[in-house]
Amino acid sequence: MSISRSSTYPIEPVFLQRWSPRAFTGEAISEEALLALLEAARWAPSANNAQPWRFIYLMPDSPDWQGLLNTLNENNRRWAPQASAFLVLLSKTTHIRPGASEPAPLYSHSLDAGAAWAYLALQAEASGWSTHPIGGYDRAALQVLLGVPEGYRLETLVAVGKRGPAEGLPDDLRSREQPTPRRPLTEIVAKDRFSFATT
């Protein structure tokens, strides 16, 4: 599939090439290749260098693979089983600041976890893999399934795989299997003061 996206200002091509497909081939990913994506995520920036992101990865031979699939909503279960691996992105909601002895709430935990996800997604694209974040799943059920304790927020699931042909998707998903546009800079960037539409 050709990528028809273009940027207003010059940026690295990987930013335009990355998008979130639903059609995967089911091709196996090696643990080493998966860990290389997570290595990129490790180098994301974070407030106070707290590094609050945590990743749990599952591959098709994982004992909880089917259990994870069962937590997905019906729409995501139609395509996600063809993924090569799943990553569960968590963020630790507290941090012990330098000089302190007790943990305090970490305001930026989700923001920082998002930075780690972005690094991972770009590394995946550069490595020939695709990623698709998934928000439609039963968080409480997944938290129990994976033994996630209090103090951690489930941010998103990420399906990882080789991009496959759209023909394998149901009709309604096939029509959406393409890179999506973005808002123009004029809608998301303001100089000096807030001047965005509020509706």
C-alpha positions as protocol buffer text, in pm:
chain_id: "A"
residue {
  index: 1
  type: MET
  ca { x: 0 y: 0 z: 0 }
}
residue {
  index: 2
  type: SER
  ca { x: 138 y: 340 z: -92 }
}
residue {
  index: 3
  type: ILE
  ca { x: 152 y: 602 z: 180 }
}
residue {
  index: 4
  type: SER
  ca { x: -8 y: 924 z: 59 }
}
residue {
  index: 5
  type: ARG
  ca { x: 55 y: 1127 z: 373 }
}
residue {
  index: 6
  type: SER
  ca { x: 256 y: 1447 z: 350 }
}
residue {
  index: 7
  type: SER
  ca { x: 382 y: 1691 z: 611 }
}
residue {
  index: 8
  type: THR
  ca { x: 368 y: 2069 z: 606 }
}
residue {
  index: 9
  type: TYR
  ca { x: 728 y: 2092 z: 721 }
}
residue {
  index: 10
  type: PRO
  ca { x: 1015 y: 1847 z: 656 }
}
residue {
  index: 11
  type: ILE
  ca { x: 1025 y: 1556 z: 901 }
}
residue {
  index: 12
  type: GLU
  ca { x: 1178 y: 1209 z: 903 }
}
residue {
  index: 13
  type: PRO
  ca { x: 984 y: 971 z: 676 }
}
residue {
  index: 14
  type: VAL
  ca { x: 920 y: 719 z: 957 }
}
residue {
  index: 15
  type: PHE
  ca { x: 668 y: 959 z: 1114 }
}
residue {
  index: 16
  type: LEU
  ca { x: 453 y: 948 z: 800 }
}
residue {
  index: 17
  type: GLN
  ca { x: 504 y: 578 z: 732 }
}
residue {
  index: 18
  type: ARG
  ca { x: 384 y: 463 z: 1075 }
}
residue {
  index: 19
  type: TRP
  ca { x: 16 y: 386 z: 1108 }
}
residue {
  index: 20
  type: SER
  ca { x: -194 y: 129 z: 1293 }
}
residue {
  index: 21
  type: PRO
  ca { x: -311 y: -157 z: 1071 }
}
residue {
  index: 22
  type: ARG
  ca { x: -557 y: -427 z: 1173 }
}
residue {
  index: 23
  type: ALA
  ca { x: -453 y: -675 z: 905 }
}
residue {
  index: 24
  type: PHE
  ca { x: -163 y: -886 z: 1026 }
}
residue {
  index: 25
  type: THR
  ca { x: -6 y: -1193 z: 865 }
}
residue {
  index: 26
  type: GLY
  ca { x: 31 y: -1396 z: 1186 }
}
residue {
  index: 27
  type: GLU
  ca { x: 404 y: -1432 z: 1114 }
}
residue {
  index: 28
  type: ALA
  ca { x: 599 y: -1520 z: 1427 }
}
residue {
  index: 29
  type: ILE
  ca { x: 821 y: -1258 z: 1589 }
}
residue {
  index: 30
  type: SER
  ca { x: 1131 y: -1372 z: 1773 }
}
residue {
  index: 31
  type: GLU
  ca { x: 1171 y: -1277 z: 2135 }
}
residue {
  index: 32
  type: GLU
  ca { x: 1493 y: -1096 z: 2042 }
}
residue {
  index: 33
  type: ALA
  ca { x: 1313 y: -881 z: 1782 }
}
residue {
  index: 34
  type: LEU
  ca { x: 1037 y: -801 z: 2031 }
}
residue {
  index: 35
  type: LEU
  ca { x: 1287 y: -707 z: 2300 }
}
residue {
  index: 36
  type: ALA
  ca { x: 1462 y: -476 z: 2052 }
}
residue {
  index: 37
  type: LEU
  ca { x: 1137 y: -278 z: 2023 }
}
residue {
  index: 38
  type: LEU
  ca { x: 1114 y: -262 z: 2401 }
}
residue {
  index: 39
  type: GLU
  ca { x: 1477 y: -149 z: 2415 }
}
residue {
  index: 40
  type: ALA
  ca { x: 1379 y: 158 z: 2213 }
}
residue {
  index: 41
  type: ALA
  ca { x: 1093 y: 226 z: 2455 }
}
residue {
  index: 42
  type: ARG
  ca { x: 1340 y: 209 z: 2744 }
}
residue {
  index: 43
  type: TRP
  ca { x: 1513 y: 525 z: 2617 }
}
residue {
  index: 44
  type: ALA
  ca { x: 1207 y: 750 z: 2622 }
}
residue {
  index: 45
  type: PRO
  ca { x: 1223 y: 1069 z: 2831 }
}
residue {
  index: 46
  type: SER
  ca { x: 1037 y: 1097 z: 3160 }
}
residue {
  index: 47
  type: ALA
  ca { x: 983 y: 1349 z: 3438 }
}
residue {
  index: 48
  type: ASN
  ca { x: 1245 y: 1316 z: 3711 }
}
residue {
  index: 49
  type: ASN
  ca { x: 1380 y: 1023 z: 3506 }
}
residue {
  index: 50
  type: ALA
  ca { x: 1115 y: 819 z: 3688 }
}
residue {
  index: 51
  type: GLN
  ca { x: 1064 y: 586 z: 3390 }
}
residue {
  index: 52
  type: PRO
  ca { x: 717 y: 481 z: 3510 }
}
residue {
  index: 53
  type: TRP
  ca { x: 637 y: 261 z: 3210 }
}
residue {
  index: 54
  type: ARG
  ca { x: 618 y: -115 z: 3248 }
}
residue {
  index: 55
  type: PHE
  ca { x: 556 y: -362 z: 2966 }
}
residue {
  index: 56
  type: ILE
  ca { x: 426 y: -717 z: 2988 }
}
residue {
  index: 57
  type: TYR
  ca { x: 461 y: -909 z: 2664 }
}
residue {
  index: 58
  type: LEU
  ca { x: 270 y: -1216 z: 2555 }
}
residue {
  index: 59
  type: MET
  ca { x: 338 y: -1437 z: 2254 }
}
residue {
  index: 60
  type: PRO
  ca { x: 108 y: -1706 z: 2109 }
}
residue {
  index: 61
  type: ASP
  ca { x: 268 y: -1975 z: 2326 }
}
residue {
  index: 62
  type: SER
  ca { x: 212 y: -1770 z: 2643 }
}
residue {
  index: 63
  type: PRO
  ca { x: -24 y: -1946 z: 2887 }
}
residue {
  index: 64
  type: ASP
  ca { x: -245 y: -1635 z: 2907 }
}
residue {
  index: 65
  type: TRP
  ca { x: -259 y: -1559 z: 2531 }
}
residue {
  index: 66
  type: GLN
  ca { x: -618 y: -1679 z: 2495 }
}
residue {
  index: 67
  type: GLY
  ca { x: -713 y: -1519 z: 2824 }
}
residue {
  index: 68
  type: LEU
  ca { x: -587 y: -1185 z: 2695 }
}
residue {
  index: 69
  type: LEU
  ca { x: -784 y: -1228 z: 2371 }
}
residue {
  index: 70
  type: ASN
  ca { x: -1094 y: -1296 z: 2581 }
}
residue {
  index: 71
  type: THR
  ca { x: -1060 y: -954 z: 2746 }
}
residue {
  index: 72
  type: LEU
  ca { x: -1085 y: -775 z: 2410 }
}
residue {
  index: 73
  type: ASN
  ca { x: -1415 y: -629 z: 2302 }
}
residue {
  index: 74
  type: GLU
  ca { x: -1601 y: -804 z: 2022 }
}
residue {
  index: 75
  type: ASN
  ca { x: -1480 y: -567 z: 1752 }
}
residue {
  index: 76
  type: ASN
  ca { x: -1112 y: -614 z: 1837 }
}
residue {
  index: 77
  type: ARG
  ca { x: -1148 y: -991 z: 1862 }
}
residue {
  index: 78
  type: ARG
  ca { x: -1228 y: -995 z: 1490 }
}
residue {
  index: 79
  type: TRP
  ca { x: -875 y: -899 z: 1388 }
}
residue {
  index: 80
  type: ALA
  ca { x: -636 y: -907 z: 1686 }
}
residue {
  index: 81
  type: PRO
  ca { x: -578 y: -1287 z: 1702 }
}
residue {
  index: 82
  type: GLN
  ca { x: -354 y: -1256 z: 1393 }
}
residue {
  index: 83
  type: ALA
  ca { x: -102 y: -1044 z: 1585 }
}
residue {
  index: 84
  type: SER
  ca { x: 244 y: -1189 z: 1647 }
}
residue {
  index: 85
  type: ALA
  ca { x: 261 y: -1058 z: 2004 }
}
residue {
  index: 86
  type: PHE
  ca { x: 80 y: -835 z: 2250 }
}
residue {
  index: 87
  type: LEU
  ca { x: 234 y: -576 z: 2476 }
}
residue {
  index: 88
  type: VAL
  ca { x: 50 y: -454 z: 2783 }
}
residue {
  index: 89
  type: LEU
  ca { x: 161 y: -102 z: 2871 }
}
residue {
  index: 90
  type: LEU
  ca { x: 131 y: -3 z: 3235 }
}
residue {
  index: 91
  type: SER
  ca { x: 239 y: 309 z: 3419 }
}
residue {
  index: 92
  type: LYS
  ca { x: 346 y: 330 z: 3781 }
}
residue {
  index: 93
  type: THR
  ca { x: 142 y: 609 z: 3938 }
}
residue {
  index: 94
  type: THR
  ca { x: 387 y: 704 z: 4215 }
}
residue {
  index: 95
  type: HIS
  ca { x: 757 y: 784 z: 4238 }
}
residue {
  index: 96
  type: ILE
  ca { x: 1013 y: 835 z: 4513 }
}
residue {
  index: 97
  type: ARG
  ca { x: 1170 y: 1168 z: 4427 }
}
residue {
  index: 98
  type: PRO
  ca { x: 1540 y: 1237 z: 4488 }
}
residue {
  index: 99
  type: GLY
  ca { x: 1595 y: 1309 z: 4856 }
}
residue {
  index: 100
  type: ALA
  ca { x: 1256 y: 1168 z: 4958 }
}
residue {
  index: 101
  type: SER
  ca { x: 1191 y: 841 z: 5138 }
}
residue {
  index: 102
  type: GLU
  ca { x: 821 y: 794 z: 5056 }
}
residue {
  index: 103
  type: PRO
  ca { x: 652 y: 763 z: 4718 }
}
residue {
  index: 104
  type: ALA
  ca { x: 444 y: 1055 z: 4597 }
}
residue {
  index: 105
  type: PRO
  ca { x: 189 y: 1072 z: 4315 }
}
residue {
  index: 106
  type: LEU
  ca { x: 354 y: 1107 z: 3974 }
}
residue {
  index: 107
  type: TYR
  ca { x: 144 y: 1350 z: 3774 }
}
residue {
  index: 108
  type: SER
  ca { x: 309 y: 1263 z: 3442 }
}
residue {
  index: 109
  type: HIS
  ca { x: 297 y: 882 z: 3462 }
}
residue {
  index: 110
  type: SER
  ca { x: 59 y: 844 z: 3166 }
}
residue {
  index: 111
  type: LEU
  ca { x: 238 y: 1108 z: 2960 }
}
residue {
  index: 112
  type: ASP
  ca { x: 572 y: 937 z: 3013 }
}
residue {
  index: 113
  type: ALA
  ca { x: 429 y: 594 z: 2932 }
}
residue {
  index: 114
  type: GLY
  ca { x: 292 y: 746 z: 2613 }
}
residue {
  index: 115
  type: ALA
  ca { x: 641 y: 862 z: 2519 }
}
residue {
  index: 116
  type: ALA
  ca { x: 770 y: 507 z: 2565 }
}
residue {
  index: 117
  type: TRP
  ca { x: 490 y: 373 z: 2345 }
}
residue {
  index: 118
  type: ALA
  ca { x: 575 y: 627 z: 2073 }
}
residue {
  index: 119
  type: TYR
  ca { x: 943 y: 529 z: 2078 }
}
residue {
  index: 120
  type: LEU
  ca { x: 844 y: 163 z: 2050 }
}
residue {
  index: 121
  type: ALA
  ca { x: 601 y: 230 z: 1763 }
}
residue {
  index: 122
  type: LEU
  ca { x: 864 y: 419 z: 1563 }
}
residue {
  index: 123
  type: GLN
  ca { x: 1126 y: 152 z: 1625 }
}
residue {
  index: 124
  type: ALA
  ca { x: 879 y: -113 z: 1511 }
}
residue {
  index: 125
  type: GLU
  ca { x: 813 y: 76 z: 1188 }
}
residue {
  index: 126
  type: ALA
  ca { x: 1185 y: 119 z: 1126 }
}
residue {
  index: 127
  type: SER
  ca { x: 1234 y: -255 z: 1186 }
}
residue {
  index: 128
  type: GLY
  ca { x: 964 y: -374 z: 945 }
}
residue {
  index: 129
  type: TRP
  ca { x: 698 y: -445 z: 1209 }
}
residue {
  index: 130
  type: SER
  ca { x: 364 y: -274 z: 1266 }
}
residue {
  index: 131
  type: THR
  ca { x: 185 y: -187 z: 1587 }
}
residue {
  index: 132
  type: HIS
  ca { x: -177 y: -114 z: 1675 }
}
residue {
  index: 133
  type: PRO
  ca { x: -274 y: 24 z: 2017 }
}
residue {
  index: 134
  type: ILE
  ca { x: -597 y: -118 z: 2156 }
}
residue {
  index: 135
  type: GLY
  ca { x: -822 y: 65 z: 2398 }
}
residue {
  index: 136
  type: GLY
  ca { x: -1123 y: -166 z: 2377 }
}
residue {
  index: 137
  type: TYR
  ca { x: -1064 y: -432 z: 2641 }
}
residue {
  index: 138
  type: ASP
  ca { x: -1177 y: -522 z: 2992 }
}
residue {
  index: 139
  type: ARG
  ca { x: -917 y: -354 z: 3210 }
}
residue {
  index: 140
  type: ALA
  ca { x: -1033 y: -510 z: 3535 }
}
residue {
  index: 141
  type: ALA
  ca { x: -1024 y: -860 z: 3387 }
}
residue {
  index: 142
  type: LEU
  ca { x: -680 y: -809 z: 3234 }
}
residue {
  index: 143
  type: GLN
  ca { x: -545 y: -668 z: 3560 }
}
residue {
  index: 144
  type: VAL
  ca { x: -654 y: -985 z: 3740 }
}
residue {
  index: 145
  type: LEU
  ca { x: -533 y: -1214 z: 3461 }
}
residue {
  index: 146
  type: LEU
  ca { x: -181 y: -1070 z: 3464 }
}
residue {
  index: 147
  type: GLY
  ca { x: -155 y: -1012 z: 3839 }
}
residue {
  index: 148
  type: VAL
  ca { x: -114 y: -634 z: 3813 }
}
residue {
  index: 149
  type: PRO
  ca { x: -114 y: -483 z: 4164 }
}
residue {
  index: 150
  type: GLU
  ca { x: -260 y: -154 z: 4282 }
}
residue {
  index: 151
  type: GLY
  ca { x: -50 y: 149 z: 4198 }
}
residue {
  index: 152
  type: TYR
  ca { x: -24 y: 69 z: 3827 }
}
residue {
  index: 153
  type: ARG
  ca { x: -252 y: 202 z: 3554 }
}
residue {
  index: 154
  type: LEU
  ca { x: -329 y: -9 z: 3249 }
}
residue {
  index: 155
  type: GLU
  ca { x: -265 y: 236 z: 2965 }
}
residue {
  index: 156
  type: THR
  ca { x: -313 y: 33 z: 2649 }
}
residue {
  index: 157
  type: LEU
  ca { x: -258 y: -296 z: 2474 }
}
residue {
  index: 158
  type: VAL
  ca { x: -38 y: -300 z: 2167 }
}
residue {
  index: 159
  type: ALA
  ca { x: -70 y: -561 z: 1894 }
}
residue {
  index: 160
  type: VAL
  ca { x: 257 y: -625 z: 1710 }
}
residue {
  index: 161
  type: GLY
  ca { x: 284 y: -800 z: 1376 }
}
residue {
  index: 162
  type: LYS
  ca { x: 372 y: -791 z: 1009 }
}
residue {
  index: 163
  type: ARG
  ca { x: 127 y: -587 z: 808 }
}
residue {
  index: 164
  type: GLY
  ca { x: -94 y: -816 z: 600 }
}
residue {
  index: 165
  type: PRO
  ca { x: -338 y: -778 z: 312 }
}
residue {
  index: 166
  type: ALA
  ca { x: -662 y: -599 z: 392 }
}
residue {
  index: 167
  type: GLU
  ca { x: -858 y: -869 z: 205 }
}
residue {
  index: 168
  type: GLY
  ca { x: -844 y: -1087 z: 516 }
}
residue {
  index: 169
  type: LEU
  ca { x: -1049 y: -839 z: 720 }
}
residue {
  index: 170
  type: PRO
  ca { x: -1428 y: -812 z: 749 }
}
residue {
  index: 171
  type: ASP
  ca { x: -1577 y: -567 z: 499 }
}
residue {
  index: 172
  type: ASP
  ca { x: -1632 y: -282 z: 744 }
}
residue {
  index: 173
  type: LEU
  ca { x: -1273 y: -301 z: 873 }
}
residue {
  index: 174
  type: ARG
  ca { x: -1125 y: -343 z: 526 }
}
residue {
  index: 175
  type: SER
  ca { x: -1256 y: -1 z: 423 }
}
residue {
  index: 176
  type: ARG
  ca { x: -1070 y: 156 z: 717 }
}
residue {
  index: 177
  type: GLU
  ca { x: -739 y: -21 z: 652 }
}
residue {
  index: 178
  type: GLN
  ca { x: -535 y: 279 z: 548 }
}
residue {
  index: 179
  type: PRO
  ca { x: -324 y: 555 z: 701 }
}
residue {
  index: 180
  type: THR
  ca { x: -534 y: 825 z: 861 }
}
residue {
  index: 181
  type: PRO
  ca { x: -480 y: 1200 z: 827 }
}
residue {
  index: 182
  type: ARG
  ca { x: -394 y: 1440 z: 1106 }
}
residue {
  index: 183
  type: ARG
  ca { x: -530 y: 1779 z: 1204 }
}
residue {
  index: 184
  type: PRO
  ca { x: -338 y: 2070 z: 1050 }
}
residue {
  index: 185
  type: LEU
  ca { x: -87 y: 2251 z: 1268 }
}
residue {
  index: 186
  type: THR
  ca { x: -317 y: 2552 z: 1277 }
}
residue {
  index: 187
  type: GLU
  ca { x: -566 y: 2349 z: 1482 }
}
residue {
  index: 188
  type: ILE
  ca { x: -318 y: 2214 z: 1738 }
}
residue {
  index: 189
  type: VAL
  ca { x: -51 y: 2484 z: 1775 }
}
residue {
  index: 190
  type: ALA
  ca { x: -97 y: 2839 z: 1906 }
}
residue {
  index: 191
  type: LYS
  ca { x: 154 y: 3115 z: 1960 }
}
residue {
  index: 192
  type: ASP
  ca { x: 157 y: 3301 z: 2292 }
}
residue {
  index: 193
  type: ARG
  ca { x: -199 y: 3228 z: 2412 }
}
residue {
  index: 194
  type: PHE
  ca { x: -473 y: 2967 z: 2397 }
}
residue {
  index: 195
  type: SER
  ca { x: -663 y: 3029 z: 2075 }
}
residue {
  index: 196
  type: PHE
  ca { x: -812 y: 2689 z: 1991 }
}
residue {
  index: 197
  type: ALA
  ca { x: -1173 y: 2609 z: 1910 }
}
residue {
  index: 198
  type: THR
  ca { x: -1345 y: 2484 z: 2225 }
}
residue {
  index: 199
  type: THR
  ca { x: -1617 y: 2278 z: 2058 }
}
